[in-house]
Amino acid sequence: MRKVLFYGGCHANVLRAIFDRYCLYKDVKFDLIMNYLLIAAGKEFPYEELYKYDMVIYSPISNHGTYNTSNLLKACGDFGVKTLCYPWLQWNGYSDETL
């Protein structure tokens, strides 16, 4: 069984669900870590678990110290885990700023 970790904000959850539903390969398991929940809880990213994954698909963080994804990239490189970065995404469809 191959394993892929999605790491990011709300869009990571949506992307994981899309991949889980439409992936043509049935031998792939998709996991998720929501970055803002991890940060809010003050928990460390579980770098020691990365060896279990074949790939990490993530959204970059560059302004949260130890949560910066440059640390994630280094750890993935150390374990030989492939990475795919997608851009930070934000949707303000429900914002009152347009009124």
N, C-alpha and C positions, 0 to 999 in steps of 0.2 A: 504494500500500500504506500503510495506516495503521499506526502503531506505538504500543504502550502499554508503559510501563515499570512493573514492580512493584518496589517498594523496601521491604524490611522483613526481619524474621527468618524463622523456619521457615514461618510461615503465609503469607508472601509467595510462597514457592515452591509451596505447595499451591494458593493462589488462582490463581497463574499457570497451573499445570497444569490446573485446572478450566476457566478461561477458554479456554485453548488447545484443550482437548478439546471443549467444548460451545458455543463461540461460534458463533452463527448466520451471522456474516459471515466469509467466507473471505479477505477482503482485509485482515485484521488480523494483525500480528505482535506477539507478547508476549515482552518481554525481562525479565530479572531481575537485580537486584543485591541480594545478601544483606548487610544492614547490619552484622551482627556480624563477618562475614568481612572487610569493608572496614575496619572499625575495628581488628580484631586485626592486620591487615597494615599498619596505619598509612598506608593510602592515602587520598588525598583523594577526595571524591565528584566524579565527572566532570561538573561543572556545565556545562562547555563543550560537552557532547554533548546537552544537553537540547533544543536546537532541533530535533533529529531526531525528537522524540516529539510525538504528538498529546495524550497524557495520561500523567500519572504517578499511580499508585495506591500509596499509602504508609501505613506505620504510623508514628505520631509518635515522635520522639526529642526529649527536652527536657533531658537531663542529660549530654550529651557534647560540650560546646563547639562546635567547628566542624562536628560531625556533626549538630547540632540541625536538625530539619526546618524550623524557621523560615527557615533559610538556603535550603533547597530551595524553599520556597514563594515566597520573593523571586525566586530565579533563574527559577522557572517563570513567574512573573508578568512578568519582564523579557522572556522569550522568547514569551509568549502561550500557554503550555502549560497545559491544563486539569489540575486536580488532584482527587483523591478520597482522603480520609483514612479509614482504617478503624481501629478502636480497637486498642490494644496487647492482644495475646492471650497467655495462658499457660495451659498444661495441666500439672497435676502428677499425672497418672494413674500414673506410675511412681515417685512419691516414697515414701520410707520413713517420712515424717512421719505418715502415717495409721495406722501400726502401733502 
